[in-house]
Amino acid sequence: MEVWHIVAFCILLFPLFLAANYILVKKMAAERRLRDERLERAASDSVRESYSGKGLPQQSWPKYKAARKKR
């Protein structure tokens, strides 16, 4: 195979590489967006649950007690 065959082959495959790269990046960005939304939803659900008043009778207040001083 001559050098110009290799160069022509590479030039012809370059648009295919760009298209594959574009599709891959779009897919990865969509997955990351979904993962971030899922994390934000989980955090907001946790905060909403803690502020909703459900389960307050079961919780002891304050949650964290200071250590007692030894005499």
Secondary structure in CASP SS format (residue, H / E / C, confidence):
PFRMAT SS
TARGET T0000
AUTHOR 0000-0000-0000
METHOD secondary structure of the structure
MODEL  1
M C 1.00
E C 1.00
V H 1.00
W H 1.00
H H 1.00
I H 1.00
V H 1.00
A H 1.00
F H 1.00
C H 1.00
I H 1.00
L H 1.00
L H 1.00
F H 1.00
P H 1.00
L H 1.00
F H 1.00
L H 1.00
A H 1.00
A H 1.00
N H 1.00
Y H 1.00
I H 1.00
L H 1.00
V H 1.00
K H 1.00
K H 1.00
M H 1.00
A H 1.00
A H 1.00
E H 1.00
R H 1.00
R H 1.00
L H 1.00
R H 1.00
D H 1.00
E H 1.00
R H 1.00
L H 1.00
E H 1.00
R H 1.00
A H 1.00
A H 1.00
S H 1.00
D H 1.00
S H 1.00
V H 1.00
R H 1.00
E H 1.00
S H 1.00
Y H 1.00
S C 1.00
G C 1.00
K C 1.00
G C 1.00
L H 1.00
P H 1.00
Q H 1.00
Q C 1.00
S C 1.00
W C 1.00
P C 1.00
K C 1.00
Y C 1.00
K C 1.00
A C 1.00
A C 1.00
R C 1.00
K C 1.00
K C 1.00
R C 1.00
END
